[in-house]
Amino acid sequence: MSIFTNRASNSAAEAKEYTAAIIGLVGKQNPMEILASTEPALRRAVQGLSPADAARPEAEGKWSVAQVAQHLADSDLVWGWRLRQVLSLDRPAITGYDQDRWADRLRYDLATIDEAIDQFRVLRAGNLRLLTRATPADLQRVGVHSERGEESVAHMIKMYAGHDLLHLRQIERIRGALVR
């Protein structure tokens, strides 16, 4: 199993490894620039894919490009809630979620690439607007994640930037598998 697999877990060690790996993808890049550039990068990454190809998983039990895009949209929905909780409450609980269960039960297999990217665009724009208005003190506010412990807004920005990079790479890999 990949270090980038974010399954629901009670293991603090797994959560720490996952966090380090995701943040490591950001490196010296500006996370806010990554967050702002993801939607256009996502559109470029899917350019020329037919709806059928976008819906085809790279292998049995794996996600399609459309499912990855829907995951990005839903992740930004979750992140928007978390940000608003942390910015408005003192040390709120941040609930984890099982991304594979969401994909299954929320029928990501029926997602279309255009609808998923449109959802992502709207959600990301709202989250970026909120972040650009945040003060330095706001960025230091923390919530307590059920799996990973304390996370500041600044930390979440790096996490979601790395998450974007991870899934953009995943889309490239899926495209490569489709053209074999």
Stockholm file with secondary structure:
# STOCKHOLM 1.0

chainA/1-180         MSIFTNRASNSAAEAKEYTAAIIGLVGKQNPMEILASTEPALRRAVQGLSPADAARPEAEGKWSVAQVAQHLADSDLVWGWRLRQVLSLDRPAITGYDQDRWADRLRYDLATIDEAIDQFRVLRAGNLRLLTRATPADLQRVGVHSERGEESVAHMIKMYAGHDLLHLRQIERIRGALVR
#=GR chainA/1-180 SS CCTTCCCCCCCHHHHHHHHHHHHHHHTTSCHHHHHHHHHHHHHHHHTTCCHHHHHSCSSTTSCCHHHHHHHHHHHHHHHHHHHHHHHHSSSCEECCCCHHHHHHHTTGGGCCHHHHHHHHHHHHHHHHHHHHTCCHHHHTCEEEETTTEEEEHHHHHHHHHHHHHHHHHHHHHHHHHHTC
#=GC SS_cons         CCTTCCCCCCCHHHHHHHHHHHHHHHTTSCHHHHHHHHHHHHHHHHTTCCHHHHHSCSSTTSCCHHHHHHHHHHHHHHHHHHHHHHHHSSSCEECCCCHHHHHHHTTGGGCCHHHHHHHHHHHHHHHHHHHHTCCHHHHTCEEEETTTEEEEHHHHHHHHHHHHHHHHHHHHHHHHHHTC
//
